[in-house]
Amino acid sequence: MDETIRAISAGRSAGELKGSTRGALICALFGSVWMYWAVVFSGNPTPLRFLIVTVPAVLLVSWGIVRSRAARHLLLSAADVEHWSAFRKFFWVNSGIEWGLSGVAVFALAQLGRYDLIPQALGIIIGLHFFPLVKIFRAPRYYWTGGIMVVAALGSLLIHRGSIRNIVGCAAIGLTLWATGAAILFWTSSAVGGQTPSRVPRTS
């Protein structure tokens, strides 16, 4: 119950906190995947380079897991349940469009032999998918995430075709997701405690 009281006193609903911590964990996971791809595209994926990526990846993912586990015990208000019921279908449609467009883009570019454009195409698609999430999760920060990702993906096209452009394209997505995840975790740290309350029932 302490976590719920702290969330309300901080002006943050339980639904916002639960959604934010889960979003941070997803950003940490997928950001790590893209950073590993940046290492692969470097042309010299040494163990040291993988280790450099692994350290912040493990820290962010672990932090996200801890916060998500703490937030899952927060009690959802009637307003939170109503909001999610209204936007749940919109969320899955948005996610489906993102994955569908990503698959089509990868297939089309592979057929054209333009593998070098895949990171940029995915960066634009993933970035654009964040804009609807602002309304779904009541999180204006996603405007920044989506905007930066799209601009970075387009900007990397100014680099001459080659491994450097692919590295920049992948790293732009990965670093943006990492930064978003870290920002959310810092934002929620004052409202979601590290200890799990024993008397608050779990909610989905």
For each residue, the residues with C-beta under 8 A, 3 or more apart:
1: 4 5 197 199 200
2: 5 6 193 197
3: 6 7 70 71 73 74 191 192 193 197 200
4: 1 7 8 14 74 75 200
5: 1 2 8 9
6: 2 3 9 10 190 191 192 193
7: 3 4 10 12 13 14 17 74 191 192
8: 4 5 11 12 13
9: 5 6
10: 6 7 190 191
11: 8
12: 7 8 16 17 188 191
13: 7 8 16 17 77 79 80
14: 4 7 17 18 71 74 75 76 77 80
15: 18 19 76 77 79 80 81 83 84
16: 12 13 19 20 80 137 138 139
17: 7 12 13 14 20 21 71 74 188 191 192
18: 14 15 21 22 71 72 74 76
19: 15 16 22 23 137 139
20: 16 17 23 24 71 137 139 184 187 188
21: 17 18 24 25 64 67 68 70 71 184 185 188 192
22: 18 19 25 26 68 71
23: 19 20 26 27 133 137 139 180 181 184
24: 20 21 27 28 64 67 68 180 181 182 184 185 188
25: 21 22 28 29 61 64 65 67 68 181
26: 22 23 29 30 181
27: 23 24 30 31 64 145 177 178 180 181 184
28: 24 25 31 32 57 60 61 63 64 177 178 181
29: 25 26 32 33 61 64
30: 26 27 33 34 177
31: 27 28 34 35 57 60 173 174 175 176 177 178 180 181
32: 28 29 35 36 53 57 60 61 174 178
33: 29 30 36 37 174
34: 30 31 37 38 170 171 173 174 177
35: 31 32 38 39 53 57 170 171 174 175 178
36: 32 33 39 40 50 53 57
37: 33 34 40 41 119 170 174
38: 34 35 41 42 53 166 167 170 171 174
39: 35 36 42 45 49 50 53
40: 36 37 45
41: 37 38 119 163 166 167 170
42: 38 39 45 49 163 167
43: 163
44: 49
45: 39 40 42 49 50
46: 49 50
47: 50 51
48: 51 52
49: 39 42 44 45 46 52 53
50: 36 39 45 46 47 53 54
51: 47 48 54 55
52: 48 49 55
53: 32 35 36 38 39 49 50 56 57
54: 50 51 57 58
55: 51 52 58 59
56: 53 59 60 178
57: 28 31 32 35 36 53 54 60 61
58: 54 55 61 62
59: 55 56 62 63
60: 28 31 32 56 57 63 64 178 181 182 185
61: 25 28 29 32 57 58 64 65
62: 58 59 65 66
63: 28 59 60 66 67 185
64: 21 24 25 27 28 29 60 61 67 68 181 185
65: 25 61 62 68 69
66: 62 63 69 70 194
67: 21 24 25 63 64 70 71 185 188 189 192
68: 21 22 24 25 64 65 71 72
69: 65 66 72 196
70: 3 21 66 67 73 192 193 194 195 196
71: 3 14 17 18 20 21 22 67 68 74 188 192
72: 18 68 69 202 203
73: 3 70 196 197 200 201 202 203
74: 3 4 7 14 17 18 71 192 200 203
75: 4 14 200 201 203
76: 14 15 18 80 81 84 203
77: 13 14 15 80 81
78: 81 82
79: 13 15 82 83
80: 13 14 15 16 76 77 83 84
81: 15 76 77 78 84 85
82: 78 79 85 86
83: 15 79 80 86 87 138
84: 15 76 80 81 87 88
85: 81 82 88
86: 82 83 90
87: 83 84 90 91 135 136
88: 84 85 91 92
89: 92 93
90: 86 87 93 94 132 135 136
91: 87 88 94 95 133 136
92: 88 89 95 96
93: 89 90 96 97
94: 90 91 97 98 129 132 133 136
95: 91 92 98 99 129
96: 92 93 99 100
97: 93 94 100 101 129
98: 94 95 101 102 125 126 129
99: 95 96 102 103
100: 96 97 103 104
101: 97 98 104 105 125
102: 98 99 105 106 122 125 126
103: 99 100 106 107
104: 100 101 107 108
105: 101 102 108 109 118 121 122 125
106: 102 103 109 110 118 121 122
107: 103 104 110 111
108: 104 105 111 112
109: 105 106 112 114 115 117 118 121
110: 106 107 113 114 115 118
111: 107 108
112: 108 109
113: 110
114: 109 110 117 118
115: 109 110 118
116: 161 162 165 166
117: 109 114 120 121
118: 105 106 109 110 114 115 121 122
119: 37 41 122 123 153 156 166 169 170 173
120: 117 123 124 153 154 156 157 169
121: 105 106 109 117 118 124 125 153
122: 102 105 106 118 119 125 126 153 173
123: 119 120 126 127 149 150 152 153 156 169 172 173
124: 120 121 127 128 149 150 153 154
125: 98 101 102 105 121 122 128 129
126: 98 102 122 123 129 130 149 173
127: 123 124 130 145 146 147 148 149 150 153 176
128: 124 125 131 146 150
129: 94 95 97 98 125 126 132 133 146
130: 126 127 133 134 142 143 145 146 149
131: 128 134 142 143 146
132: 90 94 129 135 136
133: 23 91 94 129 130 136 137 139 142 146
134: 130 131 137 138 139 140 142 143
135: 87 90 132 138
136: 87 90 91 94 132 133
137: 16 19 20 23 133 134 142
138: 16 83 134 135
139: 16 19 20 23 133 134 142
140: 134 143
141: 144 145 180 183 184
142: 130 131 133 134 137 139 145 146 180
143: 130 131 134 140 146 147
144: 141 147 148 180
145: 27 127 130 141 142 148 149 176 177 180
146: 127 128 129 130 131 133 142 143 149 150
147: 127 143 144 150 151
148: 127 144 145 151 152 176
149: 123 124 126 127 130 145 146 152 153 172 173 176
150: 123 124 127 128 146 147 153 154
151: 147 148 154 155
152: 123 148 149 155 156 168 169 172 173 176
153: 119 120 121 122 123 124 127 149 150 156 157 169 172 173
154: 120 124 150 151 157
155: 151 152 158 172
156: 119 120 123 152 153 159 165 168 169 172
157: 120 153 154 165
158: 155
159: 156 162 164 165 168
160: 164 165
161: 116 165
162: 116 159 165 166
163: 41 42 43 166 167
164: 159 160 167 168
165: 116 156 157 159 160 161 162 168 169
166: 38 41 116 119 162 163 169 170
167: 38 41 42 163 164 170 171
168: 152 156 159 164 165 171 172
169: 119 120 123 152 153 156 165 166 172 173
170: 34 35 37 38 41 119 166 167 173 174
171: 34 35 38 167 168 174 175
172: 123 149 152 153 155 156 168 169 175 176
173: 31 34 119 122 123 126 149 152 153 169 170 176 177
174: 31 32 33 34 35 37 38 170 171 177 178
175: 31 35 171 172 178 179
176: 31 127 145 148 149 152 172 173 179 180
177: 27 28 30 31 34 145 173 174 180 181
178: 27 28 31 32 35 56 60 174 175 181 182
179: 175 176 182 183
180: 23 24 27 31 141 142 144 145 176 177 183 184
181: 23 24 25 26 27 28 31 60 64 177 178 184 185
182: 24 60 178 179 185 186
183: 141 179 180 186 187
184: 20 21 23 24 27 141 180 181 187 188
185: 21 24 60 63 64 67 181 182 188 189
186: 182 183 189
187: 20 183 184 190
188: 12 17 20 21 24 67 71 184 185 191 192
189: 67 185 186 192
190: 6 10 187
191: 3 6 7 10 12 17 188
192: 3 6 7 17 21 67 70 71 74 188 189
193: 2 3 6 70
194: 66 70
195: 70
196: 69 70 73
197: 1 2 3 73 200
198:
199: 1
200: 1 3 4 73 74 75 197
201: 73 75
202: 72 73
203: 72 73 74 75 76
204:
